[in-house]
Amino acid sequence: MQSTAKYLIHADLTADGVVERSDVVGAVFGQTEGLLGEKLEIHGLQESSKLGRIDVAIESEGGRSFGELTVASNLDRAETAVLAAALETISRVGPCEARVEVRRIEDTRAAKRREVVDRAKELLVTAFDDQDLSSEEILGEVRESARVADIEEYEGLPAGPNVAEGNAVVVVEGRADVLSLLGAGIRNAVAVEGTDIPDAVADLTRERTTTAFFDGDRGGDLILKELRQVGDVDYVARAPEGKSVEDLGREAVTDALRSKAPVESAQPVASVDADGGTVTAPEPAETESEGTPEPTDESKAESETEPEPTDESKAESETEPEPTTDETLSVPEHAAELAGTGKARLLDRENEILAETDADSAFAALRDAEAVPRTVVVDADVDQRLLDVAAQRGVARVAGPRVGDVTKQPAAVKLDTFDRLQQ
């Protein structure tokens, strides 16, 4: 069933003793029996071919056992997630105490879709008899080939060929955005690849005249906010509201960059109200562009380099510190109080404590909280599970002493470490 399953559950197992595969399988069946009701009983699911066999790879060393469980599922996403969570309730294997942690749930169809796309590309080139192309199509293919060939790396990040040199840089979100700008002749763009701004980009913004060019949505607002906190932004350009930079054509990219505004006057595209709804921000004042001559290819390549801003204007663009009062602690102060305690706090928009619990219970406390907190401060490594539930509940910020096993940073959640908060 592995080859036909929709999902594969991958879980890690640790046991405080020597155990074998049969002990693990027995624990899975025994300790989940009756837990989820008849509909999600493992025996019944296997008989109906909705669940595959439980594959176990186990090794023992130094009196302990380590292994991996793989379970193939043809259930839907929600049912597969519930079953995966049930595996984490296993506390003993044979005579030994044990722990099971789900590492990831693999969508096998994604790999098949990639194979379909790759094969479709081959067929598009080789399988059709009519290979006649118009002049426009020929030019388009040549331009696209040149655009992709031009993309390079700067400190391991997707970038245009002019980023390493010159006195101006355009900061965008991802690789597709860099390609979009290359197609418009902008060759000095670099991608941050998410909301956790790399140090290389932050340092680059302090050395160059920097234009931030992000999507016209809340995700773009959040990336811009973090970039302003860790770097030095001079100008802001945005895609039209609700659109992505990667979706813009050559003319739209050029228009957006020509209409860039000083960072001090930049307005967010959207904000979130107290009830969790999205509120559209007012349109920023239009910049004077009438009578501006069309830029040359050379000026486009340098992304309209502007003079370096004065120290005074840069200082005005720095993010204001969070307000504090005698009665209310700031987020950094909450972090300082929690450091070393093994506790976690859920905070409202005014940084008042909604709930305080053990750090190990932060996931459950956030998942079950009646009032959605704005910030979660936890004295433990911030892992993928906590970030995912924070994104699902609408939390804006999560802070911990360290970042643990995080493979995908939710765009809507700002992730801070205690050290960064105290800077």
C-alpha positions as semicolon CSV with decimal commas, in nm:
position;residue;x (nm);y (nm);z (nm)
1;M;0,000;0,000;0,000
2;Q;0,302;0,230;0,046
3;S;0,313;0,307;-0,327
4;T;-0,059;0,392;-0,347
5;A;-0,114;0,569;-0,014
6;K;-0,204;0,938;-0,004
7;Y;-0,004;1,011;0,311
8;L;0,291;0,862;0,500
9;I;0,319;0,927;0,875
10;H;0,686;0,939;0,985
11;A;0,742;0,916;1,363
12;D;1,056;0,880;1,577
13;L;1,066;0,633;1,869
14;T;1,294;0,633;2,175
15;A;1,274;0,358;2,441
16;D;1,463;0,340;2,773
17;G;1,565;-0,020;2,717
18;V;1,612;-0,284;2,449
19;V;1,296;-0,353;2,250
20;E;1,217;-0,524;1,920
21;R;0,986;-0,454;1,627
22;S;0,712;-0,681;1,762
23;D;0,711;-0,487;2,091
24;V;0,661;-0,159;1,902
25;V;0,378;-0,293;1,686
26;G;0,210;-0,440;1,991
27;A;0,231;-0,106;2,171
28;V;0,075;0,076;1,874
29;F;-0,225;-0,156;1,864
30;G;-0,260;-0,197;2,239
31;Q;-0,226;0,164;2,351
32;T;-0,443;0,317;2,077
33;E;-0,724;0,061;2,105
34;G;-1,050;0,235;2,198
35;L;-0,880;0,575;2,207
36;L;-1,036;0,718;1,892
37;G;-1,358;0,524;1,864
38;E;-1,462;0,247;1,628
39;K;-1,428;0,456;1,309
40;L;-1,054;0,511;1,363
41;E;-0,968;0,168;1,510
42;I;-0,639;0,059;1,352
43;H;-0,743;-0,305;1,299
44;G;-1,058;-0,202;1,115
45;L;-0,877;0,059;0,907
46;Q;-0,623;-0,199;0,791
47;E;-0,895;-0,447;0,702
48;S;-1,070;-0,184;0,488
49;S;-0,736;-0,089;0,322
50;K;-0,758;0,266;0,457
51;L;-0,440;0,209;0,657
52;G;-0,128;0,016;0,556
53;R;0,106;-0,197;0,762
54;I;0,311;-0,038;1,037
55;D;0,677;-0,039;0,927
56;V;0,928;-0,024;1,212
57;A;1,306;0,021;1,190
58;I;1,461;-0,019;1,537
59;E;1,819;-0,023;1,667
60;S;1,962;-0,058;2,018
61;E;2,272;0,106;2,160
62;G;2,394;0,162;2,515
63;G;2,089;0,001;2,668
64;R;1,844;0,223;2,476
65;S;1,648;0,174;2,156
66;F;1,593;0,419;1,873
67;G;1,375;0,376;1,570
68;E;1,131;0,510;1,314
69;L;0,767;0,422;1,251
70;T;0,613;0,465;0,907
71;V;0,237;0,430;0,859
72;A;0,070;0,455;0,517
73;S;-0,272;0,623;0,518
74;N;-0,555;0,659;0,268
75;L;-0,764;0,859;0,516
76;D;-0,832;1,228;0,462
77;R;-0,598;1,496;0,602
78;A;-0,789;1,549;0,929
79;E;-0,823;1,178;1,004
80;T;-0,458;1,116;0,922
81;A;-0,353;1,398;1,155
82;V;-0,571;1,258;1,438
83;L;-0,421;0,911;1,392
84;A;-0,069;1,058;1,394
85;A;-0,144;1,244;1,717
86;A;-0,271;0,918;1,870
87;L;0,071;0,759;1,809
88;E;0,227;1,021;2,035
89;T;0,019;0,894;2,331
90;I;0,229;0,575;2,343
91;S;0,425;0,581;2,668
92;R;0,556;0,224;2,698
93;V;0,697;-0,033;2,460
94;G;0,725;-0,379;2,611
95;P;0,861;-0,331;2,964
96;C;1,027;0,001;2,884
97;E;0,921;0,362;2,903
98;A;0,908;0,509;2,555
99;R;0,837;0,829;2,363
100;V;0,694;0,870;2,013
101;E;0,711;1,198;1,823
102;V;0,562;1,252;1,477
103;R;0,830;1,416;1,264
104;R;0,626;1,486;0,953
105;I;0,329;1,372;0,744
106;E;0,432;1,328;0,382
107;D;0,185;1,392;0,101
108;T;0,292;1,131;-0,154
109;R;0,079;1,294;-0,420
110;A;0,306;1,601;-0,421
111;A;0,594;1,388;-0,551
112;K;0,364;1,238;-0,814
113;R;0,254;1,585;-0,921
114;R;0,617;1,686;-0,967
115;E;0,671;1,379;-1,184
116;V;0,363;1,470;-1,391
117;V;0,489;1,827;-1,441
118;D;0,837;1,709;-1,543
119;R;0,695;1,455;-1,785
120;A;0,451;1,712;-1,926
121;K;0,743;1,943;-2,000
122;E;0,915;1,664;-2,192
123;L;0,599;1,584;-2,385
124;L;0,543;1,950;-2,466
125;V;0,880;1,959;-2,636
126;T;0,893;1,615;-2,800
127;A;0,543;1,473;-2,847
128;F;0,368;1,736;-3,061
129;D;0,409;1,723;-3,438
130;D;0,340;2,095;-3,486
131;Q;0,646;2,277;-3,358
132;D;0,585;2,606;-3,541
133;L;0,635;2,905;-3,312
134;S;0,540;3,264;-3,377
135;S;0,796;3,544;-3,348
136;E;0,649;3,650;-3,012
137;E;0,674;3,295;-2,874
138;I;1,032;3,260;-2,990
139;L;1,130;3,591;-2,827
140;G;0,943;3,496;-2,510
141;E;1,128;3,165;-2,479
142;V;1,464;3,332;-2,537
143;R;1,391;3,601;-2,275
144;E;1,273;3,341;-2,023
145;S;1,586;3,132;-2,077
146;A;1,808;3,437;-2,026
147;R;1,615;3,539;-1,717
148;V;1,656;3,200;-1,547
149;A;2,022;3,179;-1,648
150;D;2,089;3,517;-1,483
151;I;1,976;3,413;-1,133
152;E;2,268;3,359;-0,896
153;E;2,323;3,326;-0,522
154;Y;2,433;3,579;-0,262
155;E;2,539;3,415;0,066
156;G;2,327;3,113;-0,031
157;L;2,018;3,323;-0,117
158;P;1,857;3,364;-0,463
159;A;1,979;3,690;-0,613
160;G;2,037;3,883;-0,933
161;P;2,391;3,910;-1,075
162;N;2,439;4,274;-0,961
163;V;2,371;4,224;-0,588
164;A;2,734;4,164;-0,494
165;E;2,833;4,499;-0,644
166;G;2,676;4,841;-0,685
167;N;2,527;5,079;-0,431
168;A;2,157;4,978;-0,437
169;V;1,965;4,659;-0,360
170;V;1,602;4,547;-0,385
171;V;1,493;4,301;-0,113
172;V;1,212;4,059;-0,211
173;E;1,057;3,752;-0,049
174;G;1,146;3,450;-0,263
175;R;1,322;3,307;-0,567
176;A;1,016;3,356;-0,790
177;D;1,019;3,728;-0,706
178;V;1,387;3,755;-0,807
179;L;1,298;3,591;-1,140
180;S;1,009;3,833;-1,189
181;L;1,242;4,131;-1,140
182;L;1,504;3,981;-1,371
183;G;1,233;3,960;-1,637
184;A;1,181;4,335;-1,593
185;G;1,553;4,409;-1,621
186;I;1,609;4,454;-1,245
187;R;1,932;4,266;-1,172
188;N;2,007;4,370;-0,813
189;A;1,729;4,187;-0,620
190;V;1,794;3,944;-0,334
191;A;1,540;3,714;-0,162
192;V;1,501;3,670;0,215
193;E;1,323;3,332;0,171
194;G;1,065;3,380;0,451
195;T;1,003;3,592;0,760
196;D;1,327;3,502;0,941
197;I;1,549;3,767;0,781
198;P;1,902;3,626;0,718
199;D;2,191;3,818;0,873
200;A;2,350;3,852;0,529
201;V;2,050;4,053;0,403
202;A;2,028;4,262;0,721
203;D;2,398;4,353;0,686
204;L;2,354;4,430;0,315
205;T;2,075;4,680;0,386
206;R;2,306;4,880;0,611
207;E;2,563;4,913;0,333
208;R;2,337;4,990;0,034
209;T;2,042;5,209;-0,053
210;T;1,767;4,954;0,009
211;T;1,421;4,920;-0,144
212;A;1,190;4,659;0,013
213;F;0,953;4,516;-0,250
214;F;0,697;4,270;-0,107
215;D;0,355;4,120;-0,183
216;G;0,041;4,330;-0,135
217;D;-0,090;4,127;0,159
218;R;-0,046;4,079;0,535
219;G;0,247;3,843;0,475
220;G;0,428;4,125;0,297
221;D;0,351;4,358;0,589
222;L;0,503;4,113;0,838
223;I;0,823;4,059;0,638
224;L;0,865;4,436;0,596
225;K;0,813;4,488;0,969
226;E;1,086;4,238;1,058
227;L;1,324;4,373;0,793
228;R;1,287;4,721;0,942
229;Q;1,364;4,582;1,288
230;V;1,685;4,401;1,192
231;G;1,804;4,603;0,892
232;D;1,805;4,954;0,744
233;V;1,534;5,014;0,479
234;D;1,524;5,337;0,279
235;Y;1,230;5,287;0,040
236;V;0,923;5,064;0,016
237;A;0,753;4,937;-0,302
238;R;0,450;4,707;-0,289
239;A;0,261;4,487;-0,529
240;P;-0,105;4,590;-0,573
241;E;-0,325;4,479;-0,282
242;G;-0,389;4,105;-0,291
243;K;-0,125;4,039;-0,559
244;S;0,221;3,880;-0,539
245;V;0,542;4,022;-0,682
246;E;0,600;3,698;-0,874
247;D;0,266;3,746;-1,057
248;L;0,351;4,094;-1,189
249;G;0,449;4,154;-1,550
250;R;0,742;4,364;-1,665
251;E;0,542;4,689;-1,679
252;A;0,378;4,633;-1,338
253;V;0,717;4,563;-1,175
254;T;0,863;4,882;-1,324
255;D;0,559;5,090;-1,219
256;A;0,576;4,958;-0,861
257;L;0,945;5,043;-0,827
258;R;0,898;5,389;-0,983
259;S;0,623;5,453;-0,726
260;K;0,831;5,350;-0,426
261;A;0,794;5,569;-0,117
262;P;1,031;5,659;0,168
263;V;1,003;5,402;0,444
264;E;0,876;5,664;0,691
265;S;0,557;5,713;0,488
266;A;0,496;5,346;0,405
267;Q;0,151;5,217;0,507
268;P;0,069;4,850;0,579
269;V;-0,159;4,680;0,327
270;A;-0,372;4,520;0,599
271;S;-0,393;4,483;0,975
272;V;-0,584;4,255;1,210
273;D;-0,856;4,390;1,437
274;A;-0,926;4,277;1,792
275;D;-1,170;4,009;1,671
276;G;-0,915;3,854;1,436
277;G;-1,066;3,998;1,115
278;T;-0,865;4,165;0,841
279;V;-0,897;4,541;0,808
280;T;-0,769;4,711;0,494
281;A;-0,538;5,000;0,569
282;P;-0,585;5,338;0,399
283;E;-0,417;5,386;0,065
284;P;-0,076;5,561;0,092
285;A;-0,042;5,904;-0,059
286;E;0,035;5,895;-0,430
287;T;0,384;5,998;-0,532
288;E;0,434;6,248;-0,808
289;S;0,526;6,061;-1,123
290;E;0,386;6,275;-1,405
291;G;0,647;6,389;-1,650
292;T;0,896;6,127;-1,535
293;P;1,083;5,996;-1,840
294;E;1,092;5,625;-1,909
295;P;1,398;5,476;-1,735
296;T;1,680;5,341;-1,950
297;D;1,785;4,976;-1,933
298;E;2,087;5,081;-1,729
299;S;1,880;5,269;-1,473
300;K;1,633;4,980;-1,447
301;A;1,917;4,739;-1,382
302;E;2,029;4,948;-1,088
303;S;1,665;4,981;-0,966
304;E;1,669;5,358;-0,963
305;T;1,948;5,412;-0,713
306;E;1,868;5,703;-0,484
307;P;2,109;5,908;-0,270
308;E;2,193;5,766;0,068
309;P;1,944;5,891;0,331
310;T;2,074;6,105;0,614
311;D;2,135;5,964;0,962
312;E;1,829;6,160;1,079
313;S;1,596;5,998;0,823
314;K;1,733;5,653;0,899
315;A;1,674;5,705;1,269
316;E;1,312;5,796;1,203
317;S;1,256;5,461;1,027
318;E;1,360;5,251;1,323
319;T;1,077;5,046;1,473
320;E;0,938;5,204;1,787
321;P;0,982;4,993;2,105
322;E;0,677;4,830;2,251
323;P;0,503;5,060;2,498
324;T;0,524;4,970;2,863
325;T;0,352;5,097;3,170
326;D;0,414;5,055;3,539
327;E;0,147;4,783;3,553
328;T;0,212;4,600;3,223
329;L;0,532;4,422;3,124
330;S;0,669;4,438;2,770
331;V;0,735;4,116;2,577
332;P;1,113;4,134;2,650
333;E;1,032;4,177;3,021
334;H;0,802;3,874;3,016
335;A;1,081;3,679;2,848
336;A;1,331;3,790;3,113
337;E;1,094;3,679;3,394
338;L;1,031;3,338;3,233
339;A;1,394;3,257;3,148
340;G;1,500;2,947;3,342
341;T;1,155;2,880;3,491
342;G;1,029;2,624;3,240
343;K;0,701;2,817;3,214
344;A;0,499;2,967;2,929
345;R;0,266;3,268;2,910
346;L;-0,015;3,359;2,672
347;L;-0,040;3,739;2,639
348;D;-0,319;3,962;2,504
349;R;-0,274;4,271;2,282
350;E;-0,173;4,481;2,588
351;N;0,076;4,211;2,701
352;E;-0,148;4,118;2,995
353;I;-0,124;3,751;3,096
354;L;-0,419;3,546;2,970
355;A;-0,274;3,218;3,101
356;E;0,048;3,079;3,249
357;T;0,142;2,711;3,228
358;D;0,436;2,472;3,210
359;A;0,638;2,509;2,891
360;D;0,566;2,143;2,807
361;S;0,194;2,226;2,806
362;A;0,220;2,539;2,589
363;F;0,091;2,360;2,277
364;A;-0,221;2,230;2,451
365;A;-0,282;2,558;2,634
366;L;-0,268;2,756;2,309
367;R;-0,477;2,501;2,121
368;D;-0,754;2,508;2,385
369;A;-0,741;2,879;2,480
370;E;-1,083;3,047;2,463
371;A;-0,936;3,394;2,407
372;V;-0,680;3,401;2,125
373;P;-0,352;3,550;2,255
374;R;-0,149;3,797;2,053
375;T;0,186;3,670;2,188
376;V;0,315;3,340;2,329
377;V;0,634;3,347;2,539
378;V;0,770;3,000;2,626
379;D;1,083;2,901;2,818
380;A;1,160;2,610;2,584
381;D;1,275;2,549;2,229
382;V;1,014;2,677;1,982
383;D;0,923;2,382;1,758
384;Q;0,714;2,329;1,444
385;R;0,405;2,208;1,636
386;L;0,386;2,525;1,845
387;L;0,435;2,751;1,541
388;D;0,170;2,563;1,343
389;V;-0,096;2,590;1,615
390;A;-0,001;2,958;1,663
391;A;-0,065;3,021;1,293
392;Q;-0,395;2,830;1,307
393;R;-0,518;3,030;1,608
394;G;-0,409;3,369;1,467
395;V;-0,120;3,442;1,709
396;A;0,105;3,722;1,586
397;R;0,424;3,646;1,779
398;V;0,604;3,353;1,947
399;A;0,921;3,393;2,154
400;G;1,149;3,137;2,317
401;P;1,514;3,104;2,421
402;R;1,599;2,898;2,110
403;V;1,448;2,781;1,782
404;G;1,413;2,402;1,772
405;D;1,312;2,173;1,485
406;V;1,140;2,421;1,251
407;T;1,122;2,332;0,882
408;K;0,863;2,587;0,767
409;Q;0,815;2,931;0,922
410;P;0,449;3,046;0,900
411;A;0,444;3,385;0,728
412;A;0,182;3,527;0,967
413;V;0,376;3,447;1,289
414;K;0,682;3,648;1,397
415;L;0,943;3,428;1,566
416;D;1,178;3,584;1,824
417;T;1,448;3,448;2,052
418;F;1,506;3,579;2,404
419;D;1,852;3,709;2,303
420;R;1,705;3,909;2,013
421;L;1,434;4,056;2,237
422;Q;1,695;4,191;2,480
423;Q;1,898;4,366;2,208
